[in-house]
Amino acid sequence: MKTTGVEQGFGNAALLDLSLTAFFASRQCPGSAIRAAMDWAVAQAHAKNPVIGGFHSPLEQSVLKILLTASAPCVIVVSRKFDQSRLPTDWLQSAQNGTLAIVGIENTTRRLTTELAARRNDWIAQRATQIVIGHASAAGTLQKQAEQWAVEGKQILYLTSVADSKNS
């Protein structure tokens, strides 16, 4: 798979041309956010709505598992080079079935840093029609990015309120 501005890719590149919903969540989330995100993921899976994300935080990984299990269209964006032989089996199977695209947007082998995650999230947000945030910590990097995306005119849906995140 070859896409503009992407170092490498694997799977169904046509998914990048769909109207994508980005999903993000902070690393730590309250139970209310987890329940809301699971309900949201099931609804997306049943409707076969295409979702894009980095799927790095624990909640994002749980959402991805639901989507892949239901063969819903997904785009996983990683901030590094990737080796197809080291990809999880469920990712490889979904890519071979045409329901998954995996793109690497950085030409590095470094571990994910806050800076790389922010660049990845911005890349995802720019390609999404709408953004869904399962949970954003009140003073966290994700919340700051979401505020900037809103200024840029991106449609953002919070599954739990930002006020809820101040109490977590």
GUDO-272228 format. One record per residue (C-alpha): residue number from 1; x, y, z. Coordinates in steps of 0.5 Angstrom, whole numbers, plus 500, padded with zeros to 3 digits. Example, Ala and Ser with C-alpha at 12.3 -4.5 7.8 and 13.67 -1.06 7.14 Angstrom:
BEGIN
<seq 1, u 525, v 491, w 516>
<seq 2, u 527, v 498, w 514>
END
This chain:
BEGIN
<seq 1, u 500, v 500, w 500>
<seq 2, u 503, v 507, w 498>
<seq 3, u 500, v 513, w 500>
<seq 4, u 502, v 520, w 500>
<seq 5, u 506, v 523, w 506>
<seq 6, u 506, v 516, w 509>
<seq 7, u 513, v 512, w 510>
<seq 8, u 510, v 505, w 509>
<seq 9, u 503, v 502, w 509>
<seq 10, u 500, v 495, w 509>
<seq 11, u 493, v 493, w 508>
<seq 12, u 487, v 496, w 504>
<seq 13, u 489, v 503, w 502>
<seq 14, u 482, v 505, w 500>
<seq 15, u 480, v 506, w 507>
<seq 16, u 484, v 512, w 507>
<seq 17, u 479, v 515, w 502>
<seq 18, u 473, v 514, w 507>
<seq 19, u 470, v 519, w 511>
<seq 20, u 473, v 517, w 518>
<seq 21, u 472, v 518, w 525>
<seq 22, u 478, v 518, w 529>
<seq 23, u 478, v 515, w 536>
<seq 24, u 482, v 518, w 542>
<seq 25, u 483, v 516, w 549>
<seq 26, u 488, v 518, w 555>
<seq 27, u 492, v 513, w 558>
<seq 28, u 488, v 513, w 564>
<seq 29, u 480, v 513, w 564>
<seq 30, u 475, v 513, w 569>
<seq 31, u 470, v 507, w 569>
<seq 32, u 464, v 511, w 566>
<seq 33, u 469, v 513, w 560>
<seq 34, u 470, v 506, w 559>
<seq 35, u 463, v 504, w 559>
<seq 36, u 461, v 509, w 554>
<seq 37, u 467, v 508, w 550>
<seq 38, u 465, v 500, w 549>
<seq 39, u 458, v 502, w 548>
<seq 40, u 460, v 507, w 542>
<seq 41, u 465, v 502, w 539>
<seq 42, u 460, v 496, w 539>
<seq 43, u 455, v 501, w 535>
<seq 44, u 461, v 503, w 530>
<seq 45, u 462, v 496, w 529>
<seq 46, u 455, v 494, w 528>
<seq 47, u 454, v 500, w 523>
<seq 48, u 461, v 498, w 520>
<seq 49, u 463, v 506, w 521>
<seq 50, u 470, v 506, w 519>
<seq 51, u 475, v 509, w 525>
<seq 52, u 482, v 511, w 525>
<seq 53, u 487, v 512, w 531>
<seq 54, u 493, v 510, w 534>
<seq 55, u 490, v 505, w 538>
<seq 56, u 496, v 506, w 543>
<seq 57, u 492, v 507, w 550>
<seq 58, u 489, v 501, w 554>
<seq 59, u 482, v 504, w 552>
<seq 60, u 484, v 505, w 545>
<seq 61, u 486, v 498, w 544>
<seq 62, u 480, v 495, w 547>
<seq 63, u 476, v 499, w 542>
<seq 64, u 480, v 496, w 537>
<seq 65, u 479, v 489, w 539>
<seq 66, u 471, v 490, w 538>
<seq 67, u 472, v 493, w 531>
<seq 68, u 477, v 488, w 529>
<seq 69, u 472, v 482, w 532>
<seq 70, u 466, v 485, w 528>
<seq 71, u 470, v 486, w 521>
<seq 72, u 469, v 494, w 522>
<seq 73, u 473, v 498, w 517>
<seq 74, u 479, v 501, w 521>
<seq 75, u 486, v 505, w 520>
<seq 76, u 491, v 504, w 525>
<seq 77, u 497, v 509, w 525>
<seq 78, u 503, v 508, w 528>
<seq 79, u 509, v 513, w 529>
<seq 80, u 515, v 509, w 527>
<seq 81, u 517, v 504, w 522>
<seq 82, u 513, v 497, w 522>
<seq 83, u 515, v 490, w 520>
<seq 84, u 509, v 486, w 518>
<seq 85, u 512, v 480, w 521>
<seq 86, u 512, v 483, w 528>
<seq 87, u 504, v 485, w 527>
<seq 88, u 499, v 482, w 531>
<seq 89, u 496, v 476, w 528>
<seq 90, u 489, v 479, w 528>
<seq 91, u 492, v 486, w 525>
<seq 92, u 494, v 481, w 519>
<seq 93, u 488, v 477, w 518>
<seq 94, u 484, v 484, w 518>
<seq 95, u 489, v 487, w 513>
<seq 96, u 488, v 481, w 509>
<seq 97, u 481, v 481, w 509>
<seq 98, u 481, v 488, w 507>
<seq 99, u 478, v 491, w 513>
<seq 100, u 484, v 494, w 516>
<seq 101, u 490, v 499, w 513>
<seq 102, u 496, v 500, w 517>
<seq 103, u 500, v 506, w 516>
<seq 104, u 507, v 508, w 519>
<seq 105, u 508, v 516, w 519>
<seq 106, u 515, v 516, w 522>
<seq 107, u 521, v 514, w 519>
<seq 108, u 524, v 512, w 526>
<seq 109, u 525, v 506, w 530>
<seq 110, u 524, v 509, w 537>
<seq 111, u 519, v 508, w 542>
<seq 112, u 513, v 512, w 542>
<seq 113, u 514, v 519, w 546>
<seq 114, u 510, v 524, w 548>
<seq 115, u 512, v 528, w 542>
<seq 116, u 511, v 523, w 537>
<seq 117, u 504, v 521, w 539>
<seq 118, u 502, v 528, w 539>
<seq 119, u 505, v 528, w 531>
<seq 120, u 501, v 522, w 530>
<seq 121, u 495, v 524, w 533>
<seq 122, u 495, v 531, w 529>
<seq 123, u 496, v 527, w 523>
<seq 124, u 490, v 522, w 525>
<seq 125, u 486, v 529, w 526>
<seq 126, u 487, v 532, w 520>
<seq 127, u 484, v 526, w 516>
<seq 128, u 478, v 525, w 520>
<seq 129, u 471, v 528, w 518>
<seq 130, u 470, v 527, w 526>
<seq 131, u 473, v 526, w 532>
<seq 132, u 471, v 522, w 538>
<seq 133, u 474, v 522, w 545>
<seq 134, u 473, v 517, w 550>
<seq 135, u 476, v 521, w 555>
<seq 136, u 481, v 526, w 556>
<seq 137, u 485, v 528, w 562>
<seq 138, u 483, v 535, w 564>
<seq 139, u 490, v 538, w 563>
<seq 140, u 493, v 533, w 559>
<seq 141, u 496, v 533, w 552>
<seq 142, u 490, v 530, w 549>
<seq 143, u 486, v 535, w 551>
<seq 144, u 490, v 541, w 549>
<seq 145, u 490, v 538, w 542>
<seq 146, u 483, v 537, w 542>
<seq 147, u 482, v 544, w 544>
<seq 148, u 487, v 546, w 538>
<seq 149, u 483, v 541, w 533>
<seq 150, u 476, v 545, w 535>
<seq 151, u 479, v 552, w 534>
<seq 152, u 481, v 549, w 527>
<seq 153, u 474, v 547, w 526>
<seq 154, u 474, v 540, w 527>
<seq 155, u 468, v 536, w 530>
<seq 156, u 469, v 533, w 537>
<seq 157, u 465, v 529, w 541>
<seq 158, u 467, v 527, w 548>
<seq 159, u 464, v 521, w 551>
<seq 160, u 465, v 523, w 558>
<seq 161, u 465, v 531, w 559>
<seq 162, u 472, v 534, w 561>
<seq 163, u 469, v 536, w 567>
<seq 164, u 469, v 529, w 569>
<seq 165, u 476, v 528, w 567>
<seq 166, u 478, v 533, w 573>
<seq 167, u 475, v 528, w 578>
<seq 168, u 479, v 522, w 575>
END
